[in-house]
Amino acid sequence: MAIPRAFASLSLGLTLVLVVVPLSSMASNILYPGQTLQTGQSMTVGNYSFTMGTDCDAVLSENGNLIWESGTKYLDRYCYLSCSKTGNLVIYRPSGTTLWQTNENGEEGDYILVLQPEGGKLVIYGPALWSAGDYYSRGMPANEAKASRISMVVNNE
């Protein structure tokens, strides 16, 4: 009898490790592609939280004090929030129709919503539009940069 109980305990322990560890290793201040912020869920970092309320209002707060809200309070119930493949932050009604959105539509890619610890800002990050130090940007003549959709603004004051 001792062997089956030990096996059952080991099996349960292994199952908990496999299920709980991946969930707990996700950052609580980042909404990754394909994830949603469901009613009552929050993103948190330091004293800041971004919460999807049961009243469909998305609220950013510091120590419980309001910083920003989506202005969708009481327009429906049990909504959810997601970041689209084009970088548009959207609050959806339970039916799946759009209640509110940022109207930020970039090129399709993997965008993430980040609640930053510095100042509690919500920022959407996505595919890089330009970077320095890679093969394609080193010493590229201006006409090639323009042809490859790279643009730079230089202030010569």
C-alpha positions as CSV (number, residue, x, y, z in Angstrom):
1,M,0.0,0.0,0.0
2,A,2.9,2.4,0.7
3,I,4.1,2.2,-2.9
4,P,0.8,3.3,-4.6
5,R,0.4,6.2,-2.2
6,A,4.0,7.3,-2.7
7,F,3.5,7.0,-6.5
8,A,0.2,9.0,-6.3
9,S,2.0,11.8,-4.2
10,L,4.8,11.9,-6.7
11,S,2.4,12.0,-9.6
12,L,0.4,14.8,-8.1
13,G,3.6,16.7,-7.2
14,L,4.9,16.4,-10.8
15,T,1.6,17.5,-12.2
16,L,1.6,20.6,-10.0
17,V,5.1,21.5,-11.0
18,L,4.3,21.1,-14.7
19,V,1.2,23.2,-14.5
20,V,2.0,25.8,-11.9
21,V,5.6,26.6,-12.8
22,P,5.0,27.7,-16.4
23,L,2.1,29.9,-15.2
24,S,4.1,31.5,-12.5
25,S,7.1,32.1,-14.8
26,M,5.1,34.5,-16.9
27,A,5.6,38.2,-16.2
28,S,2.7,39.8,-14.4
29,N,3.2,43.1,-16.1
30,I,3.2,41.8,-19.7
31,L,0.3,40.7,-21.9
32,Y,1.7,38.4,-24.6
33,P,0.3,37.7,-28.0
34,G,-2.8,35.5,-27.8
35,Q,-3.4,36.3,-24.1
36,T,-6.4,38.2,-22.8
37,L,-7.0,40.2,-19.7
38,Q,-10.3,38.8,-18.5
39,T,-12.8,40.4,-16.2
40,G,-11.2,40.8,-12.8
41,Q,-7.7,40.1,-13.9
42,S,-4.9,42.6,-13.5
43,M,-1.4,43.3,-14.8
44,T,0.8,44.5,-11.9
45,V,4.3,45.9,-11.3
46,G,5.4,47.6,-8.2
47,N,2.6,50.0,-7.0
48,Y,0.9,50.0,-10.4
49,S,-1.9,47.8,-11.7
50,F,-4.0,47.7,-14.9
51,T,-7.3,45.9,-14.3
52,M,-10.2,44.8,-16.5
53,G,-13.2,45.4,-14.3
54,T,-16.5,43.5,-14.3
55,D,-18.1,46.8,-15.5
56,C,-16.0,46.7,-18.7
57,D,-13.8,49.6,-17.6
58,A,-10.0,49.1,-18.0
59,V,-8.4,51.0,-15.2
60,L,-4.7,51.9,-14.6
61,S,-4.0,52.8,-11.0
62,E,-1.2,53.5,-8.5
63,N,-1.8,52.2,-5.0
64,G,-5.5,52.1,-5.8
65,N,-5.6,55.7,-7.0
66,L,-6.9,56.2,-10.6
67,I,-4.3,57.3,-13.2
68,W,-6.3,56.4,-16.4
69,E,-9.5,54.6,-17.4
70,S,-10.9,53.5,-20.8
71,G,-14.2,55.3,-20.2
72,T,-16.2,52.2,-20.9
73,K,-17.7,51.8,-17.4
74,Y,-21.2,50.2,-17.4
75,L,-21.4,50.0,-21.2
76,D,-21.6,46.2,-20.8
77,R,-20.5,43.5,-18.3
78,Y,-17.7,40.9,-18.3
79,C,-15.6,42.3,-21.1
80,Y,-12.1,41.3,-21.9
81,L,-9.0,43.1,-23.3
82,S,-6.5,41.9,-25.9
83,C,-3.7,43.3,-28.0
84,S,-4.3,42.4,-31.7
85,K,-1.7,41.2,-34.2
86,T,-1.5,44.8,-35.6
87,G,-0.8,46.4,-32.2
88,N,-4.4,47.6,-31.6
89,L,-5.4,47.4,-27.9
90,V,-9.1,46.3,-27.8
91,I,-11.8,45.8,-25.2
92,Y,-14.3,43.2,-26.4
93,R,-17.8,42.6,-25.3
94,P,-18.6,39.1,-24.2
95,S,-20.2,38.6,-27.7
96,G,-16.8,39.3,-29.3
97,T,-17.7,42.7,-30.7
98,T,-15.4,45.7,-30.1
99,L,-16.4,48.0,-27.3
100,W,-13.3,50.2,-27.3
101,Q,-9.9,50.3,-29.1
102,T,-6.7,52.4,-29.4
103,N,-7.0,52.4,-33.3
104,E,-3.2,51.7,-33.5
105,N,-2.9,49.4,-36.5
106,G,0.6,48.7,-37.5
107,E,1.9,45.9,-39.7
108,E,1.0,42.4,-38.6
109,G,3.4,41.0,-36.0
110,D,3.8,39.9,-32.4
111,Y,2.9,42.9,-30.2
112,I,2.9,42.9,-26.4
113,L,1.4,45.2,-23.9
114,V,3.8,46.2,-21.1
115,L,2.9,47.9,-17.8
116,Q,6.2,49.7,-17.1
117,P,7.6,50.0,-13.6
118,E,8.8,53.6,-14.3
119,G,5.8,55.8,-13.9
120,G,3.2,53.0,-14.5
121,K,2.9,53.7,-18.3
122,L,1.2,51.2,-20.5
123,V,3.2,50.7,-23.7
124,I,2.6,48.5,-26.8
125,Y,5.8,47.0,-28.2
126,G,6.0,45.3,-31.5
127,P,8.1,44.5,-34.6
128,A,11.1,46.7,-34.9
129,L,10.8,49.4,-37.6
130,W,14.5,50.3,-37.6
131,S,17.6,49.4,-35.6
132,A,21.2,50.4,-35.6
133,G,24.1,48.1,-35.7
134,D,22.7,45.3,-37.9
135,Y,24.0,44.5,-41.4
136,Y,21.3,46.4,-43.2
137,S,21.7,49.7,-41.4
138,R,25.5,49.9,-41.4
139,G,26.8,52.6,-43.7
140,M,23.7,52.4,-46.0
141,P,23.5,55.3,-48.4
142,A,20.4,57.5,-48.0
143,N,18.9,56.4,-51.3
144,E,19.1,52.7,-50.3
145,A,17.7,53.5,-46.8
146,K,14.7,55.2,-48.5
147,A,14.2,52.3,-50.9
148,S,14.2,49.8,-48.0
149,R,11.6,51.9,-46.0
150,I,14.1,53.1,-43.4
151,S,13.7,56.7,-42.5
152,M,15.7,58.8,-40.1
153,V,15.2,62.4,-38.8
154,V,18.3,64.3,-37.9
155,N,18.1,67.6,-36.0
156,N,21.0,69.8,-37.2
157,E,20.5,72.7,-34.8
